Amino acid sequence: MADQSINMLPDPVIERYKRDLDVTLIIENLKLTAEERFVRLMKLQEFAEELDRAGKQKESGRD
Amino acid sequence: MTDFAGLLRALGKTEVEFIIVGGAAATAHGSARLTQDLELVYSRQPLNLQRIVRALAPYSPYLRGAPPGLPFEWDVSTLQRGLNFTLITSLGAIDLLGEIAGGGSYENLAADTIVLDLFGIRCRCLSLRRLIEVKRAAGRPRDLEAIAELELIFSRQ
């Protein structure tokens, strides 16, 4: 049960951002434990670094 | 890559008092966004400064983004002279924050935390409600999408 004491008026800019969020990703994440979420984050970081490395390698191959 | 498990274990082993905040706290609460560093608000009590120095010393902490060779001593007096430190270590990036905008110090935030068991370490993490409040109060445009996601998570609990 959420703490309903949160008392902040909806911000129209934030509300607009909510429309474009991928809720399915959030739903999947909420099924995990906090530790599992960190393990997933580290895998994501590794993947991002690999993409970065591959991109740089491709660029340097063009020169 | 930041080794979140390694950093948390290192801090836990020496009983450092800290609160996970920022993107890492958002991850703990279910955010799907990618964050690169471990942001912590730490207690400025002298004993805690000693513990932080001892915890991170084996991992060669250095000022992130600073050119190599700057005179940076990782010791208690360096922590006493500063407040917020953005560091790179051999385990990855870690931000040690004495205070955060919209939230204040460790003592200000401690009551609004939850305790998580992460990688065998009991860690304080800023509550979702407080995390949203802090991010809103900080008023940074780059946080808007993150706040939207956190509010959606909050509404689903």
Backbone of each chain as ProteinMPNN parsed JSONL, in Angstrom:
{"seq_chain_A": "MADQSINMLPDPVIERYKRDLDVTLIIENLKLTAEERFVRLMKLQEFAEELDRAGKQKESGRD", "coords_chain_A": {"N_chain_A": [[0.859, -1.203, 0.0], [0.65, 2.155, -0.902], [2.226, 5.057, 0.523], [0.035, 7.406, 1.284], [0.44, 9.987, 1.955], [1.806, 11.588, 0.314], [1.902, 14.68, -1.115], [1.597, 16.425, -3.581], [0.99, 18.677, -6.095], [-0.181, 17.792, -9.337], [2.165, 18.125, -11.906], [2.084, 19.772, -14.918], [4.033, 19.398, -16.914], [5.429, 17.135, -16.096], [3.318, 15.342, -16.12], [2.887, 15.201, -18.843], [5.192, 13.916, -19.709], [4.705, 11.405, -18.653], [2.959, 10.187, -20.387], [4.498, 9.135, -22.418], [6.002, 7.129, -21.377], [7.272, 3.784, -21.143], [5.284, 1.641, -19.85], [5.228, -1.072, -19.586], [7.84, -1.891, -19.122], [8.259, -0.921, -16.563], [6.387, -2.406, -15.141], [7.463, -4.98, -15.416], [9.886, -4.617, -14.054], [8.996, -4.136, -11.473], [8.34, -6.616, -10.631], [10.645, -7.735, -9.806], [13.169, -8.28, -7.213], [14.812, -5.765, -5.17], [17.569, -6.178, -5.268], [17.805, -7.771, -7.561], [17.087, -5.884, -9.434], [19.31, -4.207, -9.427], [21.24, -5.949, -10.403], [20.287, -6.323, -12.955], [20.567, -3.71, -13.88], [23.364, -3.484, -13.931], [23.977, -5.286, -15.957], [22.789, -3.99, -18.062], [24.343, -1.692, -18.185], [26.739, -2.83, -18.98], [26.054, -3.726, -21.508], [25.506, -1.254, -22.744], [28.056, -0.158, -22.706], [29.358, -1.903, -24.398], [28.04, -1.407, -26.801], [28.869, 1.223, -27.166], [31.623, 0.841, -27.447], [31.67, -0.692, -29.808], [30.571, 1.134, -31.594], [32.521, 3.15, -31.624], [34.643, 1.731, -32.655], [33.73, 1.195, -35.208], [33.563, 3.782, -36.217], [36.275, 4.546, -36.165], [37.212, 2.827, -38.068], [36.389, 3.966, -40.374], [38.057, 6.086, -40.847]], "CA_chain_A": [[0.0, 0.0, 0.0], [1.478, 3.35, -0.989], [2.044, 6.108, 1.516], [-0.826, 8.388, 0.61], [0.701, 11.331, 2.461], [2.449, 12.403, -0.725], [0.989, 15.786, -1.358], [2.179, 17.316, -4.57], [0.069, 18.913, -7.199], [0.343, 17.298, -10.609], [2.893, 19.106, -12.698], [1.673, 19.469, -16.296], [5.157, 18.914, -17.721], [5.667, 15.744, -15.68], [2.183, 14.554, -16.62], [3.092, 14.988, -20.284], [6.229, 12.877, -19.834], [4.146, 10.1, -18.282], [2.261, 9.6, -21.539], [5.443, 8.463, -23.322], [6.787, 6.096, -20.685], [6.938, 2.392, -21.433], [4.801, 1.107, -18.577], [5.51, -2.518, -19.513], [9.16, -2.053, -18.492], [8.078, -0.673, -15.127], [5.664, -3.566, -14.583], [8.42, -6.082, -15.325], [10.847, -4.294, -12.996], [8.368, -4.23, -10.154], [8.264, -8.04, -10.257], [11.97, -8.133, -9.313], [13.611, -7.742, -5.925], [15.713, -4.612, -5.349], [18.886, -6.671, -5.689], [17.695, -8.189, -8.968], [17.054, -4.662, -10.259], [20.697, -3.741, -9.569], [21.939, -6.894, -11.287], [19.806, -5.976, -14.298], [21.192, -2.428, -14.23], [24.778, -3.711, -14.274], [23.987, -5.917, -17.288], [22.425, -2.914, -19.007], [25.55, -0.86, -18.316], [27.71, -3.598, -19.763], [25.568, -3.706, -22.89], [25.702, 0.111, -23.248], [29.496, 0.022, -22.944], [29.701, -2.695, -25.58], [27.537, -0.64, -27.946], [29.751, 2.38, -27.302], [32.893, 0.358, -27.987], [31.46, -1.095, -31.197], [30.364, 2.362, -32.369], [33.819, 3.826, -31.788], [35.459, 0.883, -33.556], [33.182, 1.408, -36.553], [33.974, 5.128, -36.636], [37.707, 4.596, -36.439], [37.417, 2.072, -39.299], [36.062, 4.838, -41.51], [39.134, 7.054, -41.099]], "C_chain_A": [[0.889, 1.245, 0.0], [1.192, 4.295, 0.179], [1.256, 7.235, 0.85], [-0.571, 9.817, 1.085], [1.392, 12.211, 1.419], [1.456, 13.47, -1.162], [1.632, 16.769, -2.318], [1.189, 17.474, -5.701], [0.663, 18.341, -8.479], [1.002, 18.44, -11.378], [2.59, 18.804, -14.17], [2.805, 18.945, -17.168], [5.437, 17.446, -17.394], [4.542, 14.843, -16.195], [2.343, 14.253, -18.107], [4.135, 13.893, -20.519], [5.652, 11.485, -19.567], [3.496, 9.401, -19.474], [3.202, 8.769, -22.409], [6.264, 7.368, -22.644], [6.324, 4.696, -21.086], [6.566, 1.708, -20.111], [5.127, -0.385, -18.447], [6.865, -2.777, -18.852], [9.06, -1.889, -16.981], [7.41, -1.883, -14.476], [6.621, -4.749, -14.415], [9.406, -5.85, -14.187], [10.263, -4.467, -11.605], [8.191, -5.68, -9.7], [9.57, -8.516, -9.619], [12.204, -7.651, -7.897], [14.539, -6.554, -6.203], [17.086, -5.084, -5.836], [18.87, -7.102, -7.153], [17.672, -6.974, -9.892], [18.468, -4.114, -10.456], [21.493, -4.666, -10.497], [21.559, -6.591, -12.736], [20.458, -4.672, -14.775], [22.645, -2.632, -14.655], [24.901, -4.379, -15.646], [23.699, -4.88, -18.369], [23.627, -1.996, -19.25], [26.582, -1.539, -19.207], [27.34, -3.563, -21.243], [25.797, -2.32, -23.513], [27.178, 0.36, -23.558], [29.946, -0.74, -24.186], [29.231, -1.98, -26.853], [28.448, 0.547, -28.236], [31.08, 1.966, -27.956], [32.763, 0.016, -29.465], [31.29, 0.126, -32.099], [31.676, 3.072, -32.644], [34.708, 3.047, -32.754], [35.02, 1.106, -34.999], [33.647, 2.762, -37.093], [35.444, 5.172, -36.994], [38.041, 3.818, -37.712], [37.159, 2.894, -40.54], [37.221, 5.747, -41.884], [40.209, 6.513, -42.015]], "O_chain_A": [[1.789, 1.36, 0.831], [0.094, 4.329, 0.735], [1.761, 7.924, -0.036], [-1.268, 10.746, 0.677], [1.545, 13.417, 1.611], [0.319, 13.176, -1.53], [2.146, 17.812, -1.914], [0.625, 16.497, -6.194], [1.876, 18.399, -8.682], [0.473, 19.546, -11.482], [2.82, 17.682, -14.621], [2.57, 18.136, -18.065], [5.652, 16.626, -18.286], [4.786, 13.725, -16.648], [1.975, 13.174, -18.571], [3.983, 13.054, -21.407], [6.066, 10.506, -20.187], [3.488, 8.172, -19.556], [2.772, 7.818, -23.062], [7.125, 6.753, -23.275], [5.141, 4.462, -21.334], [7.434, 1.261, -19.361], [5.284, -0.899, -17.34], [7.029, -3.751, -18.118], [9.692, -2.621, -16.219], [7.814, -2.327, -13.401], [6.592, -5.436, -13.394], [9.727, -6.775, -13.44], [10.951, -4.893, -10.677], [7.923, -5.941, -8.527], [9.607, -9.563, -8.973], [11.533, -6.733, -7.424], [14.995, -6.364, -7.331], [17.689, -4.461, -6.709], [19.813, -6.829, -7.896], [18.183, -7.034, -11.011], [18.791, -3.612, -11.533], [22.322, -4.203, -11.28], [22.408, -6.601, -13.627], [20.85, -4.554, -15.936], [23.103, -2.027, -15.624], [25.819, -4.076, -16.408], [24.293, -4.899, -19.447], [23.887, -1.582, -20.38], [27.206, -0.912, -20.063], [28.196, -3.394, -22.111], [26.226, -2.215, -24.662], [27.509, 1.009, -24.55], [30.81, -0.277, -24.93], [29.942, -1.955, -27.857], [28.76, 0.842, -29.39], [31.585, 2.624, -28.866], [33.618, 0.374, -30.276], [31.795, 0.156, -33.221], [31.919, 3.539, -33.757], [35.428, 3.629, -33.565], [35.852, 1.195, -35.902], [34.064, 2.884, -38.245], [35.825, 5.763, -38.005], [39.04, 4.112, -38.37], [37.643, 2.571, -41.625], [37.379, 6.138, -43.04], [41.176, 7.214, -42.315]]}, "seq_chain_B": "MTDFAGLLRALGKTEVEFIIVGGAAATAHGSARLTQDLELVYSRQPLNLQRIVRALAPYSPYLRGAPPGLPFEWDVSTLQRGLNFTLITSLGAIDLLGEIAGGGSYENLAADTIVLDLFGIRCRCLSLRRLIEVKRAAGRPRDLEAIAELELIFSRQ", "coords_chain_B": {"N_chain_B": [[31.805, 0.05, -16.374], [29.843, 0.276, -13.442], [30.407, -1.339, -10.451], [28.06, -2.045, -8.559], [27.419, -3.878, -6.575], [29.951, -4.521, -5.523], [30.817, -2.022, -4.546], [28.845, -1.46, -2.607], [29.239, -3.597, -0.884], [31.833, -3.079, -0.004], [31.465, -0.696, 1.417], [29.645, -1.557, 3.307], [31.08, -3.42, 4.729], [32.763, -1.944, 6.353], [30.943, -0.67, 7.849], [29.856, 1.817, 7.071], [27.837, 4.711, 7.337], [25.243, 5.478, 5.317], [22.998, 6.737, 2.765], [21.254, 5.55, 0.037], [20.686, 7.386, -2.841], [19.298, 9.352, -5.586], [19.751, 8.174, -8.968], [20.393, 5.505, -8.449], [18.838, 4.921, -6.223], [16.396, 5.203, -7.433], [16.507, 3.019, -9.174], [16.446, 0.942, -7.276], [13.839, 1.211, -6.456], [12.475, 0.443, -8.673], [12.813, 1.675, -11.135], [13.381, 1.767, -14.65], [15.385, 3.054, -15.881], [18.669, 3.851, -17.094], [21.411, 4.192, -15.022], [24.593, 5.529, -14.162], [26.203, 5.784, -11.955], [26.832, 5.343, -8.406], [25.05, 7.021, -6.142], [25.335, 8.512, -3.048], [24.219, 9.758, 0.086], [26.095, 10.701, 2.781], [26.869, 10.257, 6.273], [28.309, 12.889, 8.135], [29.665, 12.534, 10.429], [32.619, 12.263, 12.447], [33.645, 9.601, 12.924], [32.389, 8.194, 10.912], [33.502, 9.332, 8.643], [36.08, 8.362, 8.817], [35.526, 5.666, 8.424], [34.585, 5.663, 5.789], [36.852, 6.421, 4.369], [38.507, 4.236, 4.925], [37.001, 2.209, 3.757], [36.967, 2.727, 0.977], [39.587, 3.104, 0.226], [41.142, 0.844, -0.769], [40.368, 0.849, -3.407], [41.325, 2.893, -4.916], [40.275, 5.726, -4.992], [39.515, 8.657, -6.898], [39.22, 12.008, -8.142], [36.517, 12.344, -10.267], [36.76, 12.867, -13.705], [38.803, 14.669, -13.442], [42.082, 15.755, -14.458], [44.751, 13.364, -14.687], [47.158, 13.029, -12.033], [46.745, 15.174, -10.371], [47.122, 16.694, -7.134], [45.652, 14.76, -4.99], [44.615, 13.641, -2.034], [43.437, 10.809, -0.487], [41.959, 10.965, 2.281], [40.87, 11.504, 5.71], [40.974, 14.233, 6.297], [40.706, 15.417, 3.809], [38.057, 14.748, 3.217], [36.848, 16.151, 5.271], [37.363, 18.778, 4.538], [35.877, 19.114, 2.248], [32.589, 18.63, 0.755], [30.719, 17.488, -1.121], [31.592, 14.851, -3.22], [32.545, 13.742, -6.325], [33.494, 10.787, -7.511], [35.813, 8.504, -9.078], [36.436, 5.095, -8.963], [38.238, 1.958, -8.73], [36.167, 0.236, -8.775], [34.225, 1.562, -10.044], [32.01, 4.411, -10.653], [31.27, 6.7, -8.069], [29.296, 8.836, -6.11], [29.785, 10.811, -3.401], [27.862, 12.416, -1.231], [27.483, 15.129, 0.858], [25.341, 16.689, 1.281], [22.137, 17.086, -0.306], [20.388, 18.84, -2.889], [17.297, 20.147, -1.998], [16.925, 18.208, -0.107], [18.835, 18.009, 1.904], [20.961, 16.969, 4.589], [22.444, 13.808, 5.696], [21.344, 13.346, 8.237], [18.988, 14.824, 8.017], [17.613, 13.327, 6.165], [17.435, 10.719, 7.062], [15.174, 9.738, 8.433], [13.375, 9.301, 6.457], [13.766, 6.885, 5.054], [14.108, 3.578, 3.652], [14.961, 0.234, 4.587], [17.059, -1.896, 2.867], [18.059, -5.14, 1.817], [20.858, -5.648, 0.213], [22.955, -7.436, -1.792], [23.9, -8.807, 0.397], [24.261, -6.834, 2.244], [22.9, -4.626, 4.607], [21.202, -1.839, 3.679], [20.455, 1.616, 3.794], [17.957, 3.259, 1.964], [16.682, 5.992, 0.178], [13.257, 6.781, 0.665], [10.601, 6.136, -1.676], [8.651, 8.118, -1.897], [9.961, 10.342, -0.729], [12.137, 10.538, -2.427], [10.939, 11.357, -4.796], [9.971, 13.838, -3.95], [12.388, 15.16, -3.381], [13.628, 15.201, -5.873], [11.809, 16.715, -7.285], [12.008, 19.117, -5.876], [14.619, 19.822, -6.422], [14.476, 20.672, -9.016], [15.613, 20.243, -11.578], [15.747, 20.283, -15.078], [16.551, 17.944, -16.452], [15.689, 15.923, -14.843], [13.014, 15.544, -15.187], [11.738, 13.498, -16.724], [12.532, 11.284, -15.284], [11.254, 11.771, -12.856], [8.608, 11.564, -13.673], [8.483, 8.836, -14.241], [9.003, 7.763, -11.685], [6.78, 8.689, -10.285], [4.781, 7.275, -11.558], [5.479, 4.691, -10.764], [5.08, 4.98, -8.03], [2.322, 5.338, -7.983], [1.501, 2.804, -8.553], [1.967, 1.237, -6.402]], "CA_chain_B": [[30.636, -0.384, -15.617], [29.961, 0.448, -11.989], [30.13, -2.564, -9.703], [27.237, -1.614, -7.418], [27.543, -4.878, -5.51], [31.269, -4.372, -4.914], [30.865, -0.775, -3.768], [27.997, -1.584, -1.413], [29.9, -4.529, 0.048], [32.99, -2.393, 0.589], [30.964, 0.264, 2.409], [28.98, -2.312, 4.371], [32.081, -4.133, 5.527], [33.308, -1.037, 7.366], [29.785, -0.085, 8.542], [29.646, 3.223, 6.709], [26.441, 5.157, 7.388], [24.924, 6.172, 4.067], [21.658, 6.568, 2.193], [21.266, 5.509, -1.425], [19.798, 8.416, -3.397], [19.484, 9.55, -7.019], [19.366, 7.139, -9.92], [20.504, 4.17, -7.833], [17.621, 4.745, -5.407], [15.302, 4.989, -8.397], [16.628, 1.614, -9.587], [15.974, 0.101, -6.171], [12.377, 1.304, -6.381], [11.849, -0.163, -9.862], [13.031, 2.437, -12.361], [14.03, 1.024, -15.74], [16.353, 3.948, -16.507], [20.085, 3.499, -16.909], [22.208, 5.146, -14.25], [25.993, 5.119, -14.293], [26.988, 5.899, -10.718], [26.177, 5.11, -7.116], [24.974, 8.293, -5.409], [25.07, 8.287, -1.625], [24.37, 10.816, 1.089], [26.825, 10.065, 3.877], [26.931, 10.982, 7.539], [29.567, 13.637, 8.269], [30.259, 12.279, 11.749], [34.041, 11.926, 12.275], [33.877, 8.158, 12.824], [31.925, 7.744, 9.603], [34.497, 9.758, 7.636], [37.172, 7.371, 8.9], [35.058, 4.409, 7.823], [34.517, 5.842, 4.326], [38.231, 6.408, 3.868], [38.986, 2.855, 5.003], [36.232, 1.354, 2.832], [37.253, 2.958, -0.447], [41.034, 3.21, -0.032], [41.697, -0.212, -1.649], [39.854, 0.978, -4.77], [41.988, 4.058, -5.53], [39.35, 6.809, -5.361], [40.12, 9.854, -7.5], [38.173, 12.925, -8.609], [36.066, 11.945, -11.599], [36.885, 13.902, -14.726], [39.989, 15.506, -13.226], [43.246, 15.204, -15.15], [45.588, 12.556, -13.796], [48.329, 13.686, -11.448], [46.414, 16.254, -9.43], [47.375, 16.27, -5.752], [44.411, 14.378, -4.306], [44.887, 12.671, -0.969], [42.216, 10.171, 0.013], [42.052, 10.825, 3.735], [39.778, 12.134, 6.463], [41.017, 15.708, 6.217], [40.131, 15.791, 2.5], [36.595, 14.676, 3.367], [36.415, 17.235, 6.166], [37.458, 20.067, 3.845], [34.886, 19.189, 1.176], [31.24, 18.195, 1.126], [30.254, 16.553, -2.146], [32.725, 14.328, -3.99], [32.234, 12.836, -7.435], [34.731, 10.008, -7.558], [35.932, 7.27, -9.835], [37.246, 4.098, -8.245], [38.421, 0.765, -9.559], [34.866, -0.448, -8.831], [33.301, 2.389, -10.81], [31.738, 5.79, -10.247], [30.5, 6.866, -6.834], [29.157, 10.218, -5.644], [29.602, 10.924, -1.958], [27.211, 13.715, -1.083], [27.228, 15.543, 2.235], [23.982, 17.25, 1.24], [21.552, 17.145, -1.65], [19.421, 19.924, -3.086], [15.919, 19.766, -1.685], [16.852, 17.121, 0.862], [19.709, 18.277, 3.037], [22.036, 16.069, 5.024], [22.109, 12.433, 6.133], [20.45, 13.424, 9.397], [17.696, 15.32, 7.538], [16.946, 12.346, 5.304], [17.447, 9.366, 7.641], [13.835, 9.283, 8.829], [12.606, 8.984, 5.242], [14.468, 5.835, 4.32], [13.719, 2.184, 3.856], [16.163, -0.595, 4.694], [17.078, -2.959, 1.855], [19.169, -6.093, 1.887], [21.431, -5.68, -1.137], [24.233, -8.132, -1.887], [24.306, -9.201, 1.742], [24.474, -5.65, 3.084], [21.681, -3.864, 4.918], [21.45, -0.476, 3.199], [19.363, 2.584, 3.812], [17.657, 3.839, 0.65], [15.662, 7.031, 0.321], [11.92, 6.268, 0.325], [10.142, 6.584, -3.005], [7.959, 9.407, -1.744], [10.956, 11.395, -0.48], [12.943, 10.659, -3.64], [10.163, 12.197, -5.721], [9.962, 15.206, -3.403], [13.73, 15.734, -3.527], [13.874, 15.469, -7.292], [10.953, 17.861, -7.648], [12.548, 20.327, -5.246], [15.877, 20.188, -7.078], [14.043, 21.458, -10.172], [16.488, 20.125, -12.756], [14.978, 19.819, -16.241], [16.914, 16.581, -16.853], [15.026, 14.961, -13.943], [11.557, 15.506, -15.38], [11.288, 12.179, -17.173], [12.747, 10.361, -14.163], [10.175, 12.019, -11.873], [7.38, 11.003, -14.246], [8.543, 7.389, -14.051], [8.882, 7.469, -10.25], [5.39, 8.917, -9.869], [4.009, 6.136, -12.053], [5.779, 3.569, -9.864], [4.404, 5.297, -6.762], [0.878, 5.127, -8.146], [1.249, 1.371, -8.718], [2.266, 0.504, -5.158]], "C_chain_B": [[30.872, -0.141, -14.122], [29.541, -0.846, -11.294], [29.371, -2.168, -8.422], [27.388, -2.586, -6.245], [28.864, -4.698, -4.769], [31.36, -3.122, -4.043], [30.043, -0.897, -2.481], [28.632, -2.522, -0.391], [31.079, -3.859, 0.75], [32.534, -1.434, 1.688], [30.324, -0.466, 3.597], [29.974, -2.967, 5.31], [32.649, -3.237, 6.633], [32.198, -0.243, 8.08], [29.633, 1.413, 8.309], [28.153, 3.543, 6.788], [26.154, 5.98, 6.141], [23.483, 5.906, 3.675], [21.805, 6.557, 0.674], [20.244, 6.522, -1.939], [19.948, 8.402, -4.928], [19.042, 8.361, -7.862], [19.439, 5.737, -9.336], [19.291, 3.897, -6.941], [16.425, 4.495, -6.313], [15.32, 3.547, -8.898], [16.071, 0.692, -8.508], [14.446, 0.091, -6.097], [11.684, 0.791, -7.644], [12.026, 0.605, -11.155], [13.755, 1.589, -13.403], [15.118, 1.857, -16.4], [17.786, 3.52, -16.165], [20.772, 4.584, -16.084], [23.632, 4.611, -14.177], [26.739, 5.092, -12.966], [26.14, 5.591, -9.485], [26.221, 6.42, -6.342], [24.546, 8.011, -3.97], [25.131, 9.59, -0.854], [24.993, 10.141, 2.305], [26.787, 10.922, 5.135], [28.307, 11.631, 7.668], [30.194, 13.463, 9.653], [31.707, 11.797, 11.573], [34.312, 10.433, 12.123], [33.474, 7.642, 11.446], [32.907, 8.15, 8.493], [35.674, 8.775, 7.63], [36.779, 6.067, 8.209], [35.017, 4.509, 6.293], [35.915, 5.754, 3.726], [38.753, 4.969, 3.838], [38.294, 1.966, 3.955], [36.701, 1.496, 1.392], [38.743, 2.986, -0.785], [41.575, 2.099, -0.946], [41.318, -0.035, -3.114], [40.285, 2.284, -5.441], [41.03, 5.185, -5.922], [40.086, 8.043, -5.864], [38.979, 10.718, -8.03], [37.796, 12.602, -10.052], [36.19, 13.118, -12.571], [38.1, 14.788, -14.558], [41.181, 14.895, -13.973], [44.11, 14.403, -14.188], [46.748, 13.371, -13.236], [48.015, 14.835, -10.524], [46.697, 15.774, -8.007], [46.063, 16.002, -5.018], [44.729, 13.281, -3.301], [43.564, 12.108, -0.474], [42.368, 9.953, 1.513], [40.928, 11.621, 4.406], [39.805, 13.648, 6.312], [40.5, 16.188, 4.863], [38.604, 15.771, 2.588], [36.081, 15.812, 4.25], [36.397, 18.586, 5.448], [36.422, 20.231, 2.739], [33.52, 18.765, 1.669], [30.747, 17.124, 0.151], [31.426, 16.148, -3.038], [32.206, 13.422, -5.102], [33.52, 12.096, -7.762], [34.648, 8.874, -8.581], [36.828, 6.339, -9.021], [37.449, 2.903, -9.176], [37.149, -0.083, -9.625], [33.841, 0.359, -9.611], [33.05, 3.736, -10.148], [30.872, 5.841, -8.995], [30.473, 8.35, -6.469], [28.904, 10.183, -4.145], [29.09, 12.33, -1.672], [26.958, 14.009, 0.396], [25.828, 16.108, 2.367], [23.459, 17.14, -0.185], [20.519, 18.263, -1.707], [18.023, 19.4, -2.799], [15.789, 18.689, -0.622], [17.698, 17.344, 2.097], [20.679, 17.148, 3.313], [21.513, 14.667, 5.342], [21.079, 12.488, 7.27], [19.056, 13.914, 8.983], [16.895, 14.221, 6.829], [16.706, 10.993, 5.985], [16.049, 8.85, 7.998], [12.992, 8.862, 7.633], [13.308, 7.93, 4.404], [13.797, 4.487, 4.551], [15.015, 1.386, 3.942], [16.038, -1.755, 3.711], [18.256, -3.878, 2.131], [19.701, -6.244, 0.468], [22.797, -6.335, -1.084], [24.797, -8.461, -0.494], [24.537, -8.045, 2.7], [23.123, -4.982, 3.357], [21.95, -2.392, 4.629], [20.212, 0.382, 3.417], [19.195, 3.154, 2.406], [16.554, 4.867, 0.849], [14.302, 6.465, -0.109], [11.499, 6.845, -1.027], [9.476, 7.955, -2.91], [8.952, 10.551, -1.593], [11.833, 11.621, -1.719], [12.236, 11.551, -4.662], [10.189, 13.648, -5.242], [11.306, 15.891, -3.645], [13.995, 16.094, -4.988], [13.02, 16.645, -7.779], [11.544, 19.16, -7.118], [13.829, 20.788, -5.936], [15.607, 20.959, -8.37], [14.937, 21.378, -11.395], [15.692, 19.584, -13.936], [15.289, 18.376, -16.623], [16.247, 15.51, -15.981], [13.557, 14.737, -14.281], [11.04, 14.125, -15.785], [11.432, 11.147, -16.045], [11.643, 10.529, -13.113], [8.872, 11.4, -12.375], [7.349, 9.49, -14.009], [8.339, 7.022, -12.578], [7.444, 7.674, -9.76], [4.479, 7.801, -10.371], [4.221, 4.909, -11.155], [5.039, 3.768, -8.536], [2.902, 4.985, -6.861], [0.53, 3.648, -8.257], [1.508, 0.584, -7.446], [1.02, 0.357, -4.301]], "O_chain_B": [[31.978, -0.336, -13.618], [28.453, -1.37, -11.531], [29.964, -1.984, -7.359], [27.471, -2.179, -5.087], [28.9, -4.719, -3.539], [31.911, -3.159, -2.943], [30.486, -0.492, -1.407], [28.572, -2.276, 0.813], [31.293, -4.05, 1.947], [33.142, -1.369, 2.757], [30.452, -0.038, 4.744], [29.75, -3.061, 6.516], [32.976, -3.716, 7.719], [32.467, 0.713, 8.807], [29.323, 2.173, 9.226], [27.313, 2.75, 6.362], [26.743, 7.04, 5.931], [22.838, 4.986, 4.177], [22.414, 7.458, 0.098], [19.085, 6.514, -1.525], [20.636, 7.548, -5.486], [18.1, 7.645, -7.523], [18.635, 4.874, -9.689], [18.779, 2.778, -6.907], [15.553, 3.683, -6.004], [14.267, 2.922, -9.033], [15.312, -0.231, -8.803], [13.84, -0.912, -5.722], [10.456, 0.709, -7.691], [11.449, 0.231, -12.176], [14.634, 0.793, -13.071], [15.718, 1.416, -17.38], [18.063, 2.928, -15.121], [20.708, 5.765, -16.427], [23.853, 3.401, -14.134], [27.786, 4.455, -12.855], [24.909, 5.582, -9.53], [27.289, 6.876, -5.935], [23.532, 7.359, -3.719], [25.994, 10.43, -1.108], [24.483, 9.135, 2.797], [26.686, 12.147, 5.069], [29.33, 11.022, 7.357], [31.144, 14.164, 10.002], [31.995, 11.019, 10.664], [35.121, 10.036, 11.285], [34.131, 6.767, 10.883], [33.113, 7.409, 7.532], [36.19, 8.41, 6.574], [37.581, 5.448, 7.509], [35.37, 3.561, 5.592], [36.129, 5.097, 2.708], [39.36, 4.538, 2.858], [38.919, 1.093, 3.352], [36.819, 0.506, 0.67], [39.116, 2.9, -1.955], [42.392, 2.385, -1.822], [41.887, -0.701, -3.98], [39.675, 2.72, -6.417], [40.987, 5.561, -7.094], [41.131, 8.425, -5.336], [37.897, 10.211, -8.33], [38.646, 12.588, -10.942], [35.762, 14.231, -12.267], [38.405, 15.586, -15.445], [41.279, 13.675, -14.105], [44.19, 14.73, -13.004], [47.253, 14.286, -13.887], [48.928, 15.423, -9.943], [46.533, 14.592, -7.705], [45.442, 16.924, -4.488], [45.065, 12.154, -3.665], [42.672, 12.861, -0.084], [42.839, 8.908, 1.961], [40.15, 12.311, 3.747], [38.751, 14.275, 6.209], [39.911, 17.265, 4.781], [37.939, 16.678, 2.088], [35.009, 16.364, 4.003], [35.539, 19.429, 5.708], [36.118, 21.353, 2.334], [33.319, 18.564, 2.867], [30.406, 16.01, 0.546], [32.158, 16.999, -3.545], [31.505, 12.446, -4.837], [34.499, 12.682, -8.224], [33.573, 8.366, -8.898], [37.845, 6.756, -8.467], [36.894, 2.856, -10.274], [37.059, -1.01, -10.43], [32.716, -0.096, -9.819], [33.757, 4.148, -9.229], [29.878, 5.124, -8.876], [31.498, 9.031, -6.515], [27.925, 9.596, -3.682], [29.81, 13.312, -1.852], [26.303, 13.234, 1.092], [25.205, 16.022, 3.425], [24.23, 17.106, -1.144], [19.869, 18.587, -0.713], [17.623, 18.347, -3.294], [14.678, 18.295, -0.267], [17.336, 16.928, 3.197], [21.152, 16.467, 2.403], [20.316, 14.391, 5.266], [20.08, 11.769, 7.257], [18.054, 13.464, 9.539], [15.666, 14.192, 6.888], [15.868, 10.212, 5.535], [15.778, 7.656, 7.875], [12.005, 8.143, 7.787], [13.427, 8.07, 3.187], [13.037, 4.292, 5.499], [16.048, 1.815, 3.427], [15.053, -2.494, 3.717], [19.305, -3.45, 2.612], [19.076, -6.887, -0.375], [23.698, -5.843, -0.405], [26.004, -8.397, -0.259], [24.961, -8.25, 3.837], [22.312, -4.8, 2.448], [22.813, -1.774, 5.252], [19.079, -0.07, 3.246], [20.176, 3.49, 1.742], [15.607, 4.636, 1.6], [14.204, 5.761, -1.114], [11.979, 7.895, -1.455], [9.713, 8.834, -3.739], [8.819, 11.593, -2.234], [12.22, 12.75, -2.02], [12.862, 12.392, -5.307], [10.403, 14.569, -6.031], [11.36, 17.049, -4.059], [14.524, 17.165, -5.29], [13.468, 17.461, -8.585], [11.577, 20.173, -7.817], [14.098, 21.986, -6.027], [16.41, 21.799, -8.774], [15.017, 22.332, -12.169], [15.035, 18.55, -13.821], [14.4, 17.652, -17.07], [16.239, 14.332, -16.338], [12.922, 13.841, -13.725], [10.036, 13.647, -15.258], [10.587, 10.268, -15.87], [11.158, 9.547, -12.552], [8.127, 10.789, -11.608], [6.319, 8.934, -13.625], [7.598, 6.092, -12.259], [6.955, 6.919, -8.92], [3.52, 7.423, -9.697], [3.277, 4.188, -10.83], [4.449, 2.832, -7.996], [2.306, 4.437, -5.934], [-0.628, 3.276, -8.072], [1.288, -0.626, -7.419], [1.08, -0.23, -3.221]]}, "name": "protein", "num_of_chains": 2, "seq": "MADQSINMLPDPVIERYKRDLDVTLIIENLKLTAEERFVRLMKLQEFAEELDRAGKQKESGRDMTDFAGLLRALGKTEVEFIIVGGAAATAHGSARLTQDLELVYSRQPLNLQRIVRALAPYSPYLRGAPPGLPFEWDVSTLQRGLNFTLITSLGAIDLLGEIAGGGSYENLAADTIVLDLFGIRCRCLSLRRLIEVKRAAGRPRDLEAIAELELIFSRQ"}
